[in-house]
């Protein structure tokens, strides 16, 4: 029998877990500081005890900004092999987490396959799967249906689960009296909103939050408290319903920490540039410095096909001001289920944003790779440049597609290459 229940419990008892040791291998943080912050809840290490091949990863204060890759099938596009290919891409390009958002087919079989084959933290949204698993209309779902799905996901080895426990009846009233341009854009949020409105009862995960904690404590599952009322339009950003829900998430965070259950907080969404910093600081204040996990945020609504770029702009600013975990956005956002190429573009854009944020935050060691790249550029060391690139294959392909006469330079500058011209003079 283990001497601890959760990573948070272990840290409070001074026990260094294998997952904490993994984090220490990859981060510039001392063991004492890591354990102190895990014990306080300021760092989360999602690590379900049933995910046996997991390489532990940390999310939170003083650590590098992490990125998540969403995948999963829909009713219209249902190929689990195709989604596994996306998972392999995520691992190739060093994503830190994968979320399975499947809503069709043998969802449990696919989850088990992910847990067996994927060594990074894995998340799900059990609310979706309750509808898929039971085949019931939303209003016919019972409290047992909701919690049975959570238990299945925990037993399957899922490391973190998104639960929209803060979307209460009070929040339903708030969004009714504060109309939005774009309503509710969270799938999980819309399902619970529908359930509350049609049944006239409270959000089951809010009303029975201790039951949720029992499951998460038993399997050491991190709760990612979802923002069911996140803004899906720039005009709706930082409105009363969003803040109403965020206040509730802060209250639930304290309740989870009392049980030594780890928590992350999910955030917007669509946020204009001038409100990104405020959103990050507001969340950290209201949710007691719990790790913050943001979707984007997207800083404009008018770029379908390029939303990985709008997201990277917002993500870099969010990371700079305290976001700990970025959920990638692909070029297909708002348009279709992403292809493998879309997934790659989304990963690279998100990694750029995360790294830019780490540079701005002064994360120890973050600048080392940039310095190595700059040194290689200054000495026209092309192999050295490719070695430091986020996507070496693409960088190599671009250079190979347009060869210069002088192999030292590139076809942009040729004889006008500044590095070549001052070589030996500096």
C-alpha positions as CSV (number, residue, x, y, z in Angstrom):
1,X,0.0,0.0,0.0
2,X,1.3,3.5,-0.9
3,X,2.2,5.9,1.8
4,X,0.3,8.6,0.1
5,X,-3.0,9.1,-1.8
6,X,-2.1,11.8,-4.3
7,X,0.9,13.7,-5.5
8,X,-0.2,16.6,-3.4
9,X,-0.5,14.4,-0.4
10,X,3.0,13.0,-1.0
11,X,4.5,16.4,-1.3
12,X,3.0,17.5,2.0
13,X,4.5,14.4,3.6
14,X,7.9,15.1,2.1
15,X,7.7,12.0,-0.1
16,X,9.5,12.3,-3.5
17,X,7.4,10.4,-6.0
18,X,8.7,8.9,-9.3
19,X,6.6,11.5,-11.1
20,X,8.2,14.3,-9.1
21,X,11.6,12.9,-10.0
22,X,10.6,13.0,-13.7
23,X,9.7,16.7,-13.3
24,X,13.1,17.5,-11.7
25,X,14.9,15.9,-14.6
26,X,13.3,18.3,-17.1
27,X,12.9,21.5,-15.1
28,X,15.2,24.1,-13.5
29,X,13.6,23.9,-10.0
30,X,15.0,22.6,-6.8
31,X,13.4,19.5,-5.2
32,X,12.4,21.5,-2.1
33,X,10.7,24.2,-4.1
34,X,8.9,21.7,-6.3
35,X,7.5,19.8,-3.3
36,X,6.5,23.0,-1.5
37,X,4.6,24.2,-4.5
38,X,2.9,20.8,-5.2
39,X,1.9,20.7,-1.5
40,X,0.3,24.1,-1.8
41,X,-1.4,23.3,-5.1
42,X,0.6,25.9,-7.1
43,X,2.0,23.1,-9.2
44,X,0.0,20.1,-10.4
45,X,1.5,16.8,-11.5
46,X,-1.4,14.9,-13.2
47,X,-0.5,11.2,-12.7
48,X,-3.3,8.6,-12.4
49,X,-1.9,5.6,-10.6
50,X,-3.3,3.4,-13.4
51,X,-1.3,5.2,-16.1
52,X,1.7,3.0,-15.5
53,X,4.0,4.2,-18.4
54,X,3.6,7.9,-17.6
55,X,6.5,10.2,-17.6
56,X,5.6,12.8,-15.0
57,X,5.1,16.3,-16.1
58,X,4.5,19.4,-14.0
59,X,2.2,22.4,-14.6
60,X,2.4,25.5,-12.6
61,X,4.5,28.2,-10.9
62,X,8.2,28.4,-12.0
63,X,7.9,25.6,-14.5
64,X,8.1,25.8,-18.3
65,X,4.8,26.5,-20.0
66,X,3.2,23.3,-21.2
67,X,1.1,22.6,-24.3
68,X,-1.9,20.3,-24.8
69,X,-3.0,18.6,-28.0
70,X,-6.7,17.8,-28.5
71,X,-7.8,14.9,-30.6
72,X,-10.7,12.4,-30.8
73,X,-13.3,11.3,-33.2
74,X,-16.7,12.7,-34.1
75,X,-19.8,11.0,-35.5
76,X,-19.0,12.3,-39.0
77,X,-15.2,11.5,-38.9
78,X,-14.6,8.3,-36.9
79,X,-11.1,6.8,-37.3
80,X,-9.3,5.9,-34.1
81,X,-6.2,4.9,-36.1
82,X,-6.2,8.4,-37.6
83,X,-6.4,9.9,-34.1
84,X,-3.5,7.6,-32.9
85,X,-1.5,9.1,-35.8
86,X,-2.2,12.5,-34.4
87,X,-1.0,11.3,-31.0
88,X,2.2,10.1,-32.5
89,X,2.7,13.5,-34.1
90,X,2.1,15.1,-30.7
91,X,4.8,13.0,-29.2
92,X,7.2,13.6,-32.1
93,X,6.9,17.4,-31.6
94,X,7.1,17.1,-27.8
95,X,3.7,18.1,-26.7
96,X,3.2,17.8,-23.0
97,X,-0.3,16.4,-22.9
98,X,-3.1,14.9,-25.0
99,X,-6.8,15.3,-24.5
100,X,-9.2,12.7,-25.9
101,X,-12.4,14.5,-26.9
102,X,-14.0,11.5,-28.7
103,X,-17.8,11.6,-28.9
104,X,-18.5,8.5,-31.0
105,X,-17.7,4.8,-31.2
106,X,-15.8,2.6,-28.7
107,X,-14.6,5.5,-26.6
108,X,-13.4,3.4,-23.7
109,X,-11.4,1.1,-26.0
110,X,-9.7,4.1,-27.5
111,X,-8.9,5.7,-24.1
112,X,-7.3,2.4,-23.0
113,X,-5.3,2.4,-26.2
114,X,-4.1,5.9,-25.5
115,X,-3.2,5.2,-21.9
116,X,-1.3,2.1,-23.0
117,X,0.7,3.7,-25.8
118,X,1.1,7.4,-24.7
119,X,3.6,8.3,-21.9
120,X,2.5,11.9,-21.4
121,X,-0.4,13.0,-19.3
122,X,-3.8,12.3,-20.8
123,X,-7.0,14.2,-20.2
124,X,-10.7,13.7,-21.1
125,X,-14.1,15.4,-20.6
126,X,-16.3,12.8,-19.0
127,X,-19.4,15.0,-19.6
128,X,-19.2,14.3,-23.3
129,X,-18.8,10.6,-22.8
130,X,-21.8,10.4,-20.5
131,X,-24.0,11.2,-23.5
132,X,-22.0,8.8,-25.8
133,X,-21.9,6.0,-23.3
134,X,-25.6,6.0,-22.3
135,X,-27.2,7.1,-25.5
136,X,-29.7,9.1,-23.4
137,X,-31.2,12.5,-24.0
138,X,-29.6,15.1,-21.8
139,X,-32.6,15.6,-19.6
140,X,-32.9,11.8,-19.0
141,X,-29.4,11.5,-17.5
142,X,-29.2,10.7,-13.8
143,X,-26.6,11.6,-11.2
144,X,-25.5,8.0,-11.3
145,X,-24.9,8.3,-15.1
146,X,-22.7,11.3,-14.6
147,X,-20.5,9.8,-11.9
148,X,-20.3,6.3,-13.4
149,X,-18.6,7.9,-16.4
150,X,-16.1,9.7,-14.2
151,X,-15.3,6.4,-12.4
152,X,-14.7,4.7,-15.7
153,X,-12.3,7.4,-16.9
154,X,-10.5,7.3,-13.6
155,X,-10.2,3.5,-13.8
156,X,-9.0,3.7,-17.4
157,X,-6.0,5.7,-16.2
158,X,-6.9,9.2,-17.3
159,X,-4.6,11.7,-15.5
160,X,-6.8,14.8,-15.6
161,X,-10.5,15.3,-16.3
162,X,-12.3,18.5,-17.3
163,X,-15.3,19.0,-15.0
164,X,-17.5,22.1,-15.4
165,X,-18.5,22.1,-11.8
166,X,-18.6,25.9,-11.5
167,X,-21.5,26.3,-14.0
168,X,-24.2,26.5,-11.3
169,X,-27.8,27.5,-11.3
170,X,-26.7,31.0,-10.3
171,X,-24.4,31.1,-13.4
172,X,-27.4,30.0,-15.5
173,X,-29.3,33.0,-14.2
174,X,-26.3,35.3,-14.8
175,X,-26.0,34.3,-18.5
176,X,-29.8,34.7,-18.9
177,X,-29.7,38.3,-17.5
178,X,-26.4,39.2,-19.3
179,X,-27.1,38.2,-22.9
180,X,-24.1,37.4,-25.1
181,X,-23.3,37.8,-28.7
182,X,-22.1,34.2,-29.0
183,X,-23.9,32.4,-26.1
184,X,-22.2,29.3,-24.8
185,X,-19.4,27.8,-26.9
186,X,-18.2,25.1,-24.4
187,X,-19.6,21.7,-25.4
188,X,-19.5,20.5,-21.8
189,X,-20.9,23.8,-20.6
190,X,-23.8,23.6,-23.1
191,X,-24.6,20.1,-22.0
192,X,-24.8,21.0,-18.3
193,X,-26.6,24.2,-19.1
194,X,-29.2,22.2,-21.0
195,X,-29.5,19.7,-18.1
196,X,-30.0,22.4,-15.5
197,X,-32.6,24.2,-17.5
198,X,-34.6,21.1,-18.5
199,X,-34.5,19.3,-15.2
200,X,-34.6,22.3,-12.9
201,X,-31.9,20.8,-10.7
202,X,-28.4,22.0,-9.7
203,X,-25.2,21.0,-11.5
204,X,-24.5,17.5,-10.2
205,X,-20.8,18.0,-10.0
206,X,-21.3,21.2,-7.9
207,X,-24.0,19.7,-5.7
208,X,-22.1,16.4,-5.2
209,X,-18.5,17.8,-5.4
210,X,-17.4,15.6,-2.5
211,X,-18.3,12.5,-4.5
212,X,-16.2,13.7,-7.4
213,X,-13.3,14.3,-4.9
214,X,-13.7,10.7,-3.6
215,X,-13.1,9.3,-7.1
216,X,-10.2,11.6,-7.9
217,X,-8.5,11.0,-4.5
218,X,-8.8,7.2,-5.0
219,X,-7.1,7.2,-8.4
220,X,-5.0,10.4,-8.0
221,X,-6.8,12.2,-10.8
222,X,-6.3,15.9,-11.3
223,X,-9.4,18.0,-11.7
224,X,-9.3,20.5,-14.5
225,X,-12.1,22.8,-13.4
226,X,-13.6,23.7,-16.8
227,X,-14.9,27.1,-17.8
228,X,-18.3,26.2,-19.2
229,X,-19.0,29.9,-19.7
230,X,-15.8,30.9,-21.4
231,X,-16.3,33.6,-23.9
232,X,-16.5,32.5,-27.5
233,X,-16.5,36.0,-29.0
234,X,-14.2,39.0,-28.4
235,X,-17.3,41.1,-27.4
236,X,-18.2,38.6,-24.7
237,X,-14.8,38.6,-23.0
238,X,-14.5,39.1,-19.3
239,X,-18.3,39.4,-18.8
240,X,-20.3,38.8,-15.7
241,X,-21.1,35.1,-16.4
242,X,-17.4,34.3,-17.0
243,X,-16.4,36.0,-13.7
244,X,-19.3,34.5,-11.8
245,X,-18.2,31.0,-12.8
246,X,-14.5,31.8,-12.0
247,X,-15.4,32.9,-8.5
248,X,-17.1,29.5,-7.9
249,X,-14.0,27.7,-9.3
250,X,-11.9,29.4,-6.8
251,X,-14.1,28.2,-4.0
252,X,-14.1,24.6,-5.3
253,X,-10.3,24.7,-5.6
254,X,-10.0,25.2,-1.9
255,X,-12.3,22.3,-1.2
256,X,-10.3,20.0,-3.5
257,X,-7.0,21.0,-1.8
258,X,-8.5,20.2,1.6
259,X,-8.8,16.6,0.3
260,X,-5.3,16.8,-1.3
261,X,-6.8,16.5,-4.8
262,X,-4.9,18.4,-7.4
263,X,-6.6,21.2,-9.5
264,X,-6.0,23.1,-12.6
265,X,-8.3,26.0,-13.7
266,X,-9.4,26.4,-17.3
267,X,-9.7,29.8,-18.9
268,X,-10.8,31.6,-22.0
269,X,-11.3,31.5,-24.8
270,X,-11.6,34.6,-27.0
271,X,-9.9,37.6,-25.3
272,X,-8.7,40.9,-26.9
273,X,-5.1,41.7,-26.4
274,X,-5.6,44.4,-23.9
275,X,-7.6,42.1,-21.6
276,X,-5.3,39.1,-21.6
277,X,-3.0,40.2,-18.8
278,X,-6.0,41.2,-16.7
279,X,-7.6,37.7,-17.2
280,X,-4.4,35.9,-16.1
281,X,-4.0,38.0,-13.0
282,X,-7.7,37.8,-12.1
283,X,-7.7,34.0,-12.3
284,X,-4.5,33.7,-10.3
285,X,-6.0,35.9,-7.6
286,X,-9.5,34.4,-7.5
287,X,-8.2,30.8,-7.7
288,X,-5.3,31.1,-5.2
289,X,-2.5,30.6,-7.7
290,X,-3.7,27.3,-9.0
291,X,-2.2,26.3,-12.3
292,X,-4.0,28.1,-15.2
293,X,-4.9,26.2,-18.4
294,X,-6.0,28.4,-21.3
295,X,-7.5,27.7,-24.7
296,X,-5.5,30.1,-26.8
297,X,-6.7,32.7,-26.0
298,X,-7.7,33.9,-29.5
299,X,-7.3,37.6,-29.9
300,X,-9.6,38.2,-32.8
301,X,-12.6,36.4,-34.3
302,X,-12.0,37.0,-38.0
303,X,-9.3,34.5,-38.9
304,X,-10.9,31.1,-39.7
305,X,-8.2,28.9,-41.2
306,X,-5.5,30.9,-39.3
307,X,-6.7,30.5,-35.8
308,X,-3.5,28.8,-34.8
309,X,-1.9,32.2,-35.3
310,X,-4.5,34.2,-33.4
311,X,-4.2,31.7,-30.7
312,X,-0.3,31.8,-30.6
313,X,-0.5,35.6,-30.3
314,X,-2.8,35.4,-27.3
315,X,-1.0,32.3,-25.9
316,X,2.4,34.0,-25.8
317,X,0.9,37.0,-23.9
318,X,-1.0,34.7,-21.6
319,X,2.1,32.7,-20.8
320,X,4.1,35.9,-20.2
321,X,1.5,37.0,-17.6
322,X,1.1,33.7,-15.7
323,X,-0.7,31.0,-17.8
324,X,0.9,27.7,-17.1
325,X,-0.6,25.4,-19.8
326,X,-1.7,26.3,-23.3
327,X,-4.3,24.2,-25.2
328,X,-3.3,24.3,-28.8
329,X,-5.6,25.6,-31.5
330,X,-5.3,24.4,-35.1
331,X,-6.1,26.1,-38.4
332,X,-9.2,24.0,-38.5
333,X,-10.7,25.6,-35.4
334,X,-14.4,26.5,-36.0
335,X,-14.3,24.7,-39.4
336,X,-13.8,20.9,-39.1
337,X,-12.2,18.1,-37.3
338,X,-8.4,18.8,-37.8
339,X,-6.3,16.7,-40.1
340,X,-2.8,15.5,-39.2
341,X,-1.3,18.5,-41.0
342,X,-3.6,20.8,-39.0
343,X,-2.5,19.1,-35.8
344,X,1.2,19.7,-36.6
345,X,0.6,23.4,-37.4
346,X,-1.3,23.8,-34.1
347,X,1.4,22.1,-32.1
348,X,4.2,24.2,-33.5
349,X,2.3,27.5,-33.1
350,X,1.5,26.6,-29.5
351,X,5.1,25.6,-28.7
352,X,6.3,29.0,-30.1
353,X,3.8,30.8,-27.9
354,X,4.8,28.7,-24.8
355,X,8.5,29.3,-25.4
356,X,8.1,33.0,-26.0
357,X,6.2,33.2,-22.7
358,X,9.0,31.3,-20.9
359,X,11.5,33.8,-22.3
360,X,9.4,36.7,-21.0
361,X,8.9,35.1,-17.6
362,X,12.7,34.4,-17.3
363,X,12.3,30.7,-16.8
364,X,15.9,29.4,-16.1
365,X,17.5,27.8,-19.2
366,X,14.7,28.9,-21.6
367,X,17.1,31.2,-23.5
368,X,19.8,28.6,-23.9
369,X,18.2,27.2,-27.1
370,X,17.8,30.7,-28.6
371,X,21.4,31.4,-27.8
372,X,22.5,28.2,-29.5
373,X,20.4,29.1,-32.6
374,X,21.9,32.6,-32.7
375,X,25.4,31.3,-32.5
376,X,24.7,28.8,-35.3
377,X,23.3,31.6,-37.5
378,X,26.2,33.9,-36.8
379,X,28.7,31.3,-37.9
380,X,26.5,30.1,-40.9
381,X,26.3,26.7,-39.3
382,X,23.2,25.3,-41.0
383,X,23.2,21.9,-39.4
384,X,23.4,23.7,-36.0
385,X,20.4,25.8,-36.9
386,X,18.3,22.8,-37.9
387,X,19.3,21.1,-34.6
388,X,17.7,23.9,-32.6
389,X,14.6,24.4,-34.7
390,X,11.2,23.4,-33.4
391,X,10.6,21.8,-36.8
392,X,13.9,20.7,-38.2
393,X,12.4,18.9,-41.2
394,X,10.6,22.0,-42.4
395,X,13.6,24.2,-41.9
396,X,15.8,21.8,-43.9
397,X,13.1,21.4,-46.6
398,X,12.9,25.2,-47.1
399,X,16.7,25.5,-47.5
400,X,16.9,22.6,-49.8
401,X,14.2,24.0,-52.0
402,X,16.3,27.0,-53.0
403,X,20.0,26.3,-53.1
404,X,22.5,29.2,-53.4
405,X,25.6,29.2,-55.5
406,X,27.7,29.8,-52.4
407,X,26.8,27.0,-50.0
408,X,27.5,29.1,-46.9
409,X,24.8,31.6,-47.5
410,X,21.1,31.5,-48.5
411,X,19.3,32.8,-51.6
412,X,17.7,35.7,-49.6
413,X,21.0,37.6,-49.4
414,X,23.6,35.8,-51.4
415,X,26.7,38.0,-51.7
416,X,24.9,40.6,-49.4
417,X,24.9,38.1,-46.5
418,X,25.7,40.3,-43.4
419,X,27.2,37.3,-41.5
420,X,29.6,36.5,-44.4
421,X,30.6,40.1,-45.1
422,X,31.8,40.8,-41.5
423,X,33.3,37.3,-41.0
424,X,36.7,37.8,-39.3
425,X,36.2,41.5,-38.8
426,X,34.3,41.4,-35.5
